[in-house]
């Protein structure tokens, strides 16, 4: 996902492996965070819970709908049915960067 926070463009990739309960976060192509979550949390509190809508850029604890969302500009979002390798993340990053720079 390529974002613009008003100052700089940046590219974030998040992978969620439901087999290992691992969540990885990449900034550009660099792994900047990883966390192994409780399986019940992933199954019942996040992306697997059909009762919780999927959102991007939502602040937790806002006082009204206007403050619940950030002002970021989202240029693209992709979903895959597999965990991307580091090389695939790099290829996607370079392809997206090239498209936006032309």
QUIQUI-V364517 format. One record per backbone hydrogen bond with DSSP energy under -1.0 kcal/mol. CO is the residue of the C=O (numbers start at 1). NH is the residue of the N-H. Records with the same first field share a line. If there is no record, write none. Layout:
CO = NH ; NH
This chain:
1 = 12
2 = 75
3 = 10
4 = 73
8 = 5
10 = 3
11 = 28
13 = 26
15 = 24
17 = 21 ; 22
21 = 37
22 = 17
23 = 35
24 = 15
25 = 32 ; 33
26 = 13
27 = 30
30 = 27
33 = 25
35 = 23
38 = 42
39 = 43
40 = 44
41 = 45
42 = 48
46 = 49
49 = 52
57 = 70
64 = 67
68 = 59
73 = 4
85 = 89
86 = 90
87 = 91
88 = 92
89 = 93
90 = 94
91 = 95
92 = 96
93 = 97
94 = 98
95 = 99
96 = 100
97 = 101
